[in-house]
Amino acid sequence: MTDEWRRWREATEAALYGADGFYLRPEGPSGHFRTSVHASPLFASAVARLLTELDIAEPALVDMGAGRGELVTGVLAALPADFPVRAYAVERAPRPAGLDERVVWCAEPPAGVRGLLFANEWLDNVPVDVAETDPAGTRRYVQVRTEDGAERLGGPVAGADAEWLDRWWPAAGPGTRAEIGRPRDEAWAAASGTLEAGIAVAVDYAHPRTARPPFGTLTGFREGREVRPVPDGSCDITSHVALDACALPGAELRTQREALRALGVSGERPPLALASADPAAYVRGLAAAGEAAELVARGGLGDFGWLTQRVGTGPGATAG
């Protein structure tokens, strides 16, 4: 074991996206955890509806943090056959075999497009530093040892990071922690800024300034289970997102439950009368209701935050 200590942002970047990084593995994220995309095709259908509601000719669909293309594939399948769309999947991993040839695979979002940029559980994997308040009340960077995840306190948080904490995650006493979300604010501003007009949506685990978790949310995931975060490339490393800090002027913040219900995903059971009138349709309706219920469930996926940013001017978009 080497005695290599780094701050969490640097260590996470290497663990997730460096040589042999966790997110570059052949199985992709879906080999380790489920998102709303994997829970039900109703999620992709809702995104497709959002895209069709834009008053933009031949809109673009930009899937940020595309994994292995699951969401963009589902959206294309849900769109009307004659709907004109230009599809982009933004991901650092290589293009997966068999992906729809209409999808442009790229490492960065295309600039100057008009349409929908959708980032589902992308921002939580933008690496950030962690701060902890020491016994004297000074907020210090947390350093981590790559091989085993051991931690120690480093130097005082200063500069732009300190300013971000003062504004968005005030100190709560010795021993409390915070994830410094400034890189996520910048990543979201850059991604949404690539749109000339349309809507940018970020969906993620989130918490508001009025209810920040006192000990942070940094954790790991591997093979469907939550594990201790060790930045050696063996697991996902993630933390919840301060979406309110990411929001640009004019943005809308709401829960996934609210957003999906507005797009027709409610989780309501079909009327019982349908069981006798059309049993097969009733069974299909029950199955769809079950899938929808998972997407909008309190205490689960329904509590995810949706940050919606309108960009540009003209029908379907306001100044962002």
C-alpha positions in Angstrom: 0.0 0.0 0.0 1.3 3.4 -1.0 0.8 6.4 1.3 -0.9 8.5 -1.4 -3.2 11.2 0.0 -5.4 13.4 -2.2 -8.4 15.6 -1.9 -11.7 13.8 -2.8 -12.2 15.7 -6.1 -8.9 14.6 -7.6 -9.2 11.1 -6.2 -12.8 10.7 -7.5 -11.8 12.0 -11.0 -9.1 9.3 -11.3 -11.3 6.5 -9.8 -14.3 7.2 -12.1 -12.7 8.5 -15.3 -9.0 7.7 -15.3 -7.3 4.8 -16.9 -9.4 1.7 -16.1 -11.8 4.0 -14.2 -15.1 2.7 -12.9 -17.3 4.4 -15.6 -15.1 3.2 -18.4 -15.7 -0.5 -17.7 -17.6 -2.5 -20.4 -20.6 -3.2 -18.2 -21.3 0.5 -17.7 -23.3 2.0 -14.8 -26.3 -0.3 -15.4 -24.1 -3.2 -14.2 -24.1 -1.7 -10.7 -27.3 0.3 -10.1 -30.7 1.1 -11.5 -31.8 4.6 -12.4 -35.3 5.8 -13.5 -34.3 4.9 -17.0 -33.9 1.2 -16.1 -36.9 1.2 -13.8 -39.5 1.7 -16.6 -39.7 2.7 -20.3 -42.3 5.3 -19.0 -39.4 7.5 -18.0 -38.0 7.7 -21.6 -41.6 8.2 -22.8 -42.0 11.2 -20.6 -38.7 12.6 -21.9 -39.9 12.0 -25.4 -43.1 14.0 -24.6 -41.0 16.8 -23.2 -39.1 16.9 -26.5 -42.2 16.9 -28.7 -43.7 19.8 -26.7 -40.8 22.1 -27.8 -41.8 24.5 -30.5 -38.6 23.9 -32.4 -38.1 22.5 -35.9 -36.0 19.3 -36.0 -35.0 19.6 -32.3 -31.9 18.0 -30.9 -31.9 15.6 -28.0 -28.6 15.7 -26.0 -28.3 12.9 -23.4 -25.7 14.0 -20.9 -23.8 11.2 -19.1 -25.4 8.7 -21.4 -24.0 5.5 -19.9 -24.4 3.0 -22.6 -27.2 4.9 -24.4 -30.2 3.5 -22.5 -32.1 6.8 -22.3 -31.5 8.0 -25.8 -32.4 4.6 -27.1 -35.7 4.6 -25.1 -36.6 8.1 -26.2 -36.0 7.4 -29.9 -38.3 4.3 -29.5 -41.0 6.4 -27.8 -41.1 9.2 -30.4 -43.5 9.1 -33.4 -41.9 7.3 -36.3 -41.8 10.5 -38.4 -40.6 12.9 -35.7 -37.5 14.7 -36.9 -34.8 14.6 -34.2 -31.0 14.8 -34.0 -29.8 12.6 -31.2 -26.5 13.0 -29.2 -25.1 10.8 -26.5 -22.5 12.5 -24.3 -20.2 10.1 -22.5 -16.5 9.5 -21.9 -16.7 5.7 -22.4 -16.4 4.3 -26.0 -19.6 4.0 -28.1 -21.4 0.7 -27.3 -21.9 -1.9 -30.0 -25.3 -2.0 -31.6 -26.4 1.6 -30.7 -28.9 3.2 -33.1 -26.9 4.7 -36.0 -28.9 7.9 -35.6 -27.2 8.6 -32.3 -24.0 10.8 -32.5 -21.6 9.6 -29.7 -19.5 12.4 -28.3 -17.3 13.3 -25.3 -18.7 16.9 -25.1 -22.2 18.3 -25.7 -22.6 19.9 -29.2 -22.6 23.7 -29.2 -25.3 25.8 -30.7 -28.1 23.2 -30.9 -31.8 23.9 -30.3 -33.8 21.3 -28.4 -33.6 19.3 -25.1 -30.5 18.7 -23.1 -31.3 16.0 -20.5 -28.9 15.0 -17.7 -30.2 12.1 -15.7 -28.0 11.3 -12.7 -25.0 13.0 -14.3 -24.2 15.8 -11.8 -23.9 13.5 -8.8 -20.9 12.0 -10.6 -19.2 15.3 -11.2 -16.3 15.0 -8.7 -16.3 17.5 -5.8 -14.1 18.1 -2.7 -15.3 17.4 0.8 -15.0 19.8 3.7 -15.1 19.0 7.4 -15.2 21.5 10.3 -12.4 20.8 12.8 -12.7 21.2 16.6 -11.6 24.9 16.4 -14.4 25.6 13.9 -12.2 25.8 10.8 -13.5 24.1 7.7 -10.8 22.0 6.2 -10.5 19.9 3.0 -10.8 16.2 3.6 -8.0 14.1 2.1 -8.4 10.4 1.2 -6.0 7.6 0.7 -6.6 5.9 -2.6 -6.1 2.3 -1.7 -8.3 2.0 1.4 -10.5 5.1 1.6 -8.9 6.2 4.9 -9.4 10.0 5.5 -7.5 12.8 7.3 -8.0 16.6 7.4 -5.9 18.8 5.2 -5.6 22.5 4.8 -8.3 25.2 5.4 -10.9 25.7 2.7 -10.2 29.0 1.0 -11.0 31.1 -2.1 -14.0 30.3 -4.3 -14.7 27.0 -2.4 -15.0 28.9 0.9 -17.3 31.5 -0.7 -19.5 28.7 -2.1 -19.8 27.0 1.3 -20.6 30.3 3.0 -23.4 30.9 0.5 -24.8 27.4 -0.1 -23.8 25.2 2.8 -23.1 27.1 6.1 -21.1 25.4 8.8 -23.1 23.4 11.4 -20.4 22.8 14.0 -17.3 20.7 14.7 -17.3 17.3 13.0 -19.9 18.2 10.4 -19.2 17.8 6.7 -20.2 19.3 3.3 -19.6 18.4 -0.3 -18.4 21.6 -2.1 -20.7 21.8 -5.1 -19.0 24.6 -7.1 -17.6 22.2 -9.8 -21.2 21.0 -10.4 -22.5 24.6 -10.7 -19.8 25.2 -13.3 -20.5 21.9 -15.2 -24.2 22.6 -15.4 -23.7 26.2 -16.6 -21.3 24.9 -19.3 -23.6 22.1 -20.4 -26.8 24.2 -20.5 -24.9 27.0 -22.1 -24.3 24.8 -25.2 -28.0 25.2 -26.1 -28.9 28.0 -28.4 -32.6 27.6 -27.5 -34.7 25.0 -25.7 -34.7 23.3 -22.3 -32.0 21.9 -20.2 -33.0 19.4 -17.5 -30.9 17.9 -14.7 -32.4 15.1 -12.6 -30.6 13.9 -9.5 -30.5 13.1 -5.8 -30.8 16.5 -4.3 -31.1 18.6 -1.1 -32.0 22.3 -0.5 -30.0 24.8 1.4 -32.6 24.7 4.2 -32.0 21.0 4.8 -28.4 20.1 4.0 -27.3 16.8 5.5 -25.0 17.7 8.4 -22.5 14.9 7.6 -22.7 15.0 3.8 -23.8 12.2 1.5 -20.6 10.8 0.0 -21.0 7.1 -0.6 -20.1 4.3 -3.0 -22.1 1.7 -5.0 -21.0 -1.6 -6.4 -23.1 -4.5 -7.9 -26.4 -3.0 -6.7 -25.3 -2.3 -3.1 -24.2 0.7 -1.2 -20.6 0.4 -0.1 -17.9 2.4 1.6 -16.4 4.9 -0.9 -12.9 3.9 -1.8 -11.4 5.8 -4.7 -9.5 2.9 -6.2 -11.8 2.3 -9.2 -13.7 -0.6 -7.7 -16.9 1.3 -7.1 -19.1 4.2 -8.1 -18.4 7.3 -5.9 -21.3 9.7 -5.7 -22.9 12.4 -3.5 -26.3 14.2 -3.6 -26.5 17.5 -5.6 -27.2 21.0 -4.3 -29.4 21.6 -7.3 -30.5 25.0 -5.9 -26.9 26.2 -6.2 -26.7 24.9 -9.8 -29.9 26.8 -10.9 -29.4 29.8 -13.1 -31.8 32.7 -13.1 -35.3 31.7 -14.2 -34.8 28.0 -13.5 -37.6 25.8 -12.0 -37.0 23.3 -9.2 -39.5 20.5 -8.4 -39.6 16.9 -7.5 -39.6 14.1 -10.1 -43.1 13.2 -8.8 -44.3 16.6 -9.8 -42.5 16.7 -13.1 -43.6 13.3 -14.3 -47.2 13.8 -13.3 -47.2 16.9 -15.5 -45.9 14.7 -18.3 -48.7 12.1 -17.8 -47.0 9.6 -15.5 -49.2 9.3 -12.5 -49.1 5.8 -11.1 -52.9 5.6 -10.9 -54.5 2.2 -11.3 -56.9 1.6 -14.3 -60.6 1.7 -13.5 -61.9 -1.7 -12.1 -64.6 -1.7 -14.8 -61.9 -2.3 -17.4 -61.2 -5.7 -15.9 -64.5 -7.1 -17.2 -64.7 -5.0 -20.3 -61.1 -5.7 -21.5 -59.1 -8.0 -19.2 -55.9 -7.8 -21.2 -56.0 -4.0 -21.3 -56.6 -4.0 -17.5 -53.6 -6.2 -16.9 -51.4 -4.0 -19.1 -52.8 -1.0 -17.2 -51.9 -2.5 -13.8 -48.4 -3.2 -15.0 -47.9 0.3 -16.2 -49.4 1.7 -13.0 -46.9 -0.3 -11.0 -43.9 1.0 -13.0 -45.2 4.6 -12.8 -45.7 4.3 -9.1 -42.1 3.4 -8.6 -41.0 6.5 -10.7 -43.1 8.9 -8.6 -42.9 7.1 -5.2 -42.3 9.2 -2.0 -39.1 8.2 -0.3 -37.8 6.8 -3.6 -37.3 8.0 -7.2 -40.2 10.4 -6.9 -38.1 12.5 -4.5 -35.4 13.2 -7.0 -35.0 16.8 -7.9 -35.7 18.1 -11.4 -33.9 21.4 -12.4 -35.4 22.8 -15.6 -33.7 25.7 -17.3 -35.2 27.4 -20.4 -32.7 28.8 -22.8 -33.0 31.3 -25.7 -35.9 33.2 -27.0 -39.0 32.5 -29.1 -41.8 30.0 -28.9 -41.2 27.2 -26.4 -38.2 28.9 -24.7 -37.7 32.0 -22.6 -34.5 33.9 -21.8 -32.3 31.8 -19.6 
